[in-house]
Amino acid sequence: MMVFNVHFDVEDMEGKTVLVFLKPQNPQRDYDIHAWRVLTGSAGATERFSYEDRIETDLSSTGNAPDEQIISARVAVQPGQLLQTVSPAGLSPRLQPAPTSLAQEKLTPQQCGVINQTNPFIQFTCNWYVGGHPVVSMPKVDLNMTVSFEMVPGQFYFMVASPPLAGQTYIVQNFSDMTQYVAPITATEVDVNLTRPGGLWTFEFSAS
């Protein structure tokens, strides 16, 4: 586990928040990227959060009416593991382990994956979480399609932005506007100092 201490060393946050993102390997343009953490510390405050590489996934699908959304149970998944989606008796999709042989065929040892084997076919969005917080949603998973999730290890992305609205997501291109931090492999605690010299929001990092 790694702990981050974010110091808001500014006179006024001007209603802004600090957003922290994790980046999946090879993100596609249609992915919905979530702010993994939203830090709402005020000027002079210190806000702490922790990172642990526990990966989980769930599915979002549409119910009988277009405005009905059904979310499956969230399931923990390990790198190299493939989950298959089934729709028992035509009910909403749920996740269960796929055969190891299929996982080895579809995934690298670093990837987690979900394959759509619903019958009758149901299209869904696959949502991925790290440490209990959302990272990315992969939309429109079709029949027999496999989506995979792999973390870029030890990389964190910070930005100052307006507080996100409920359900708001970001696009892959937004990563170019963020400050990237690559944590040393041995780091257990990271101090993050937010300042604003010359009106420019600036992050500085110190690991121990």
NORMO-V22865 format. One record per pair of residues at least 24 apart in sequence whose C-alpha atoms are under 7 Angstrom apart, sorted by sequence separation. I is the first residue (numbers start at 1). J is the second residue. If there is no record, write none. Layout:
I:J + I:J
This chain:
156:180 + 157:181 + 93:118 + 116:141 + 155:180 + 156:181 + 116:142 + 117:143 + 155:181 + 156:182 + 80:107 + 116:143 + 117:144 + 155:182 + 80:108 + 116:144 + 154:182 + 155:183 + 13:42 + 80:109 + 90:119 + 115:144 + 116:145 + 154:183 + 13:43 + 79:109 + 80:110 + 82:112 + 83:113 + 84:114 + 85:115 + 90:120 + 115:145 + 116:146 + 12:43 + 79:110 + 80:111 + 81:112 + 82:113 + 83:114 + 84:115 + 85:116 + 86:117 + 87:118 + 115:146 + 11:43 + 79:111 + 80:112 + 81:113 + 82:114 + 83:115 + 84:116 + 85:117 + 86:118 + 87:119 + 114:146 + 115:147 + 8:41 + 10:43 + 79:112 + 84:117 + 85:118 + 86:119 + 113:146 + 114:147 + 8:42 + 9:43 + 10:44 + 78:112 + 113:147 + 114:148 + 8:43 + 9:44 + 77:112 + 113:148 + 8:44 + 112:148 + 113:149 + 8:45 + 111:148 + 112:149 + 7:45 + 8:46 + 111:149 + 112:150 + 7:46 + 111:150 + 6:46 + 7:47 + 110:150 + 5:46 + 6:47 + 5:47 + 6:48 + 5:48 + 4:48 + 5:49 + 4:49 + 3:49 + 4:50 + 3:50 + 2:50 + 3:51 + 1:50 + 2:51 + 1:51 + 2:52 + 1:52 + 61:123 + 61:124 + 60:124 + 61:125 + 59:124 + 60:125 + 59:125 + 60:126 + 59:126 + 58:126 + 59:127 + 57:126 + 58:127 + 57:127 + 58:128 + 57:128 + 56:128 + 57:129 + 56:129 + 55:129 + 56:130 + 55:130 + 54:130 + 55:131 + 53:130 + 54:131 + 53:131 + 52:131 + 51:131 + 36:133 + 36:134 + 36:135 + 34:134 + 35:135 + 34:135 + 33:135 + 34:136 + 33:136 + 32:136 + 33:137 + 31:136 + 32:137 + 31:137 + 32:138 + 31:138 + 31:139 + 22:135 + 24:149 + 25:150 + 24:150 + 25:151 + 24:151 + 25:152 + 23:151 + 24:152 + 23:152 + 22:155 + 22:156 + 21:156 + 22:157 + 34:169 + 20:156 + 21:157 + 33:169 + 34:170 + 20:157 + 21:158 + 32:169 + 33:170 + 20:158 + 32:170 + 33:171 + 19:158 + 20:159 + 32:171 + 33:172 + 18:158 + 19:159 + 31:171 + 18:159 + 19:160 + 18:160 + 19:161 + 17:160 + 18:161 + 29:172 + 16:160 + 17:161 + 16:161 + 17:162 + 27:172 + 16:162 + 17:163 + 15:162 + 16:163 + 9:193 + 10:194 + 2:187 + 3:188 + 4:189 + 5:190 + 6:191 + 7:192 + 8:193 + 9:194 + 10:195 + 2:188 + 3:189 + 4:190 + 5:191 + 6:192 + 7:193 + 8:194 + 9:195 + 10:196 + 1:188 + 2:189 + 3:190 + 4:191 + 5:192 + 6:193 + 7:194 + 8:195 + 4:192
